[in-house]
Amino acid sequence: MNELDPANKALAEIEAHERECRLRYEAIEESLERGSKRFDKLENMIWGIYGALIAAVIFPQVLKLVT
C-alpha cells in the first residue's frame, strides 16, 4: 500500500501548505521589522531638521538683540 488514501494525501498537502505559509509569514514579519527600523531612523532625522529650522529662525533674531 504505497499510495496514501485521499484523506491522508489531503492532510499531507495541507501540512505542506502550512509550512510554506509559516515561512512566508516569517519573511513578511522580518521585512516589516526592518521597515519599522528605517522609519524610526527617518523620524529622528525629521526631528533634527525641525530643530535646525527653528535654530535658523531664532539665531539671527538673538544676534540682533545682542548687537
C-alpha positions, 0 to 999 in steps of 0.5 A, spaced: 500 500 500 504 505 497 499 510 495 496 514 501 488 514 501 485 521 499 484 523 506 491 522 508 494 525 501 489 531 503 492 532 510 499 531 507 498 537 502 495 541 507 501 540 512 505 542 506 501 548 505 502 550 512 509 550 512 510 554 506 505 559 509 509 559 516 515 561 512 512 566 508 509 569 514 516 569 517 519 573 511 513 578 511 514 579 519 522 580 518 521 585 512 516 589 516 521 589 522 526 592 518 521 597 515 519 599 522 527 600 523 528 605 517 522 609 519 524 610 526 531 612 523 527 617 518 523 620 524 529 622 528 532 625 522 525 629 521 526 631 528 533 634 527 531 638 521 525 641 525 530 643 530 535 646 525 529 650 522 527 653 528 535 654 530 535 658 523 529 662 525 531 664 532 539 665 531 539 671 527 533 674 531 538 673 538 544 676 534 540 682 533 538 683 540 545 682 542 548 687 537 
